[in-house]
Amino acid sequence: MKAKVTPKKKAYTTGNSAVEAKIDELLNTAKVQVDRDKLREMLVTVMKFNDDKPLSADVYQMNVTMKEMRYANKVFQPYANEKKICIFGSARTKPEEGPYQAAQKFGALMTKSGYMTITGGGHGIMGAAQAGAGRERSFALNIILPFEQRPNETIDGDEKLITFHYFFTRKLNFLKNSDAIALFPGGFGTMDEGFEVITLVQTGKSPVMPIVFIDEPGGNFWRTFEHYLHEHLLRDGVISKDDFKLIKFTDNLEEAKKEVLNFYYNFHSYRYVGDELVIRLQREVPPGALRRIAEDFADILENTPNNVVVSAPLPEEANEPELAKFPRLRLKFTRRAFGRLRELIDRLNQF
């Protein structure tokens, strides 16, 4: 049998040797070393985009998108090692209403638990959560709308307030910078954000994280929504029972807080390396427990020997040296049934 030959990656170029030389000259002048190949491809993309003779509107969109992403990364970078929770909810909720008061108390609870809070920067639930969290422990991702939307008074003027032109860059930054998501009652925007985060986690496009739907004490806004999910989406077979493992509904703020904190009790993070899932942990898992895990979660693991093993940091993780100290497990995860992966993480959090 012939050995499998991995096809050589096709070079990503402009096709113009003079332009290629200028790109390399620019990178050398700027003394770019880290991630040079990726940054070079970005410059190549700009030149190829120009060759496509795009419409001015498309050039505008590409330009604004890159600038928004760069600036947001700059703002979040100093806080990369801080845990953050993103809180969604209606901008129309009044201070005297129960959900407003619950959101403010929850923001304060999460700050006391060591978390920073991210909101959309507006009023209502966003302003309530921001007020509870406090200015120092808050980020706000505001959006330019046809009607004026001023940031809430807690975050207005703060360097951690970012204003976006596009919803898609704003929504991407909500999720990529969050370690947990909380949703209070809201309208179309809140529903959109809730369904999107569930979809991204359910399909593996975003890491599994706590997603908590929070009612005011005694409230039934999200309970009604949960009923709809069971009676229509689940009953009609368009979602699976395991998908409910990805979300939690509660009207108890302490329980909501516990849902977030317990998720990171032993679990730290994960990433894919080739066809394996590498899970970083705070503490090692006993060997006997690993055998039981491999048996209990066989439905989401490849049917191969050693599909759950203890591991040292892999060479591919060298770009995250700050994580080298954490114990690891390597899994042959099938990349299906992320609700079951959440259950596996919950099991690891028992140690």
C-alpha angles and dihedrals in degrees: 000000000000118000115255111258117213108221114243113252112253113245114253105222143145090240089235114105093198092054091045090054091050091051091053090046091053092050091049092049090051089046092231112181109144113079089350094157093055094045089048090054090052090057090046089052091054091052093046089048089054090050089055088065093228126198115265089246090057091049089051092051094048092047095049092045094054092046093049093049093047094049094046090051089051092053095047097041098084089054097045093122095048119099112240136192123201115217120200129187146123122313088209099063112119125226092244093056123098098238090053092053092045092051092050092050091046092051089053092047092053093048090053087050091057099259129132117221128230121195137161089261096239132112130272113046090357093055091044094052090044092051090050093047095045131229096274093055097042140096124188126198104196127187132219108237133180088252121053116271113182121196116254117267094253095063103023109126095009119135089233091064110102123186119207131199094200129052092214095059090044093050092047090055093048090059104034092054098043131092093188139014128218123186124197123187113299147141136258093318094051092046090049092051092046095050092044095053091047091049093050093048094042091053096043094246089120128033119264109264138157112287111188127184106204127198125188111262106290092008124135104194094112094030087064089049091049089052090053091052091052098040098044116014096037097035091048090051098240092121131028132240090245090062088073088066087071095061139047131201121204144148092202114095094200090052090050090051091048091052089060099041095045091054089065097039092109103347115087109171144307141220137179121250110186107310094338132090113224113203118195117209138189092225135021121260117232113254092239090056091053091058090052092048091052089052098044094047098038089122091070099035128082111257094245134116116271094016090157116039139157111251144188118227110293122233089247089063094060089106088068102054092158088068097051093098095064123097113243143209124202116210133186092223117182091217091234131107100029089184086067090049087056088054090051090052089049088054091052089051089064090074 
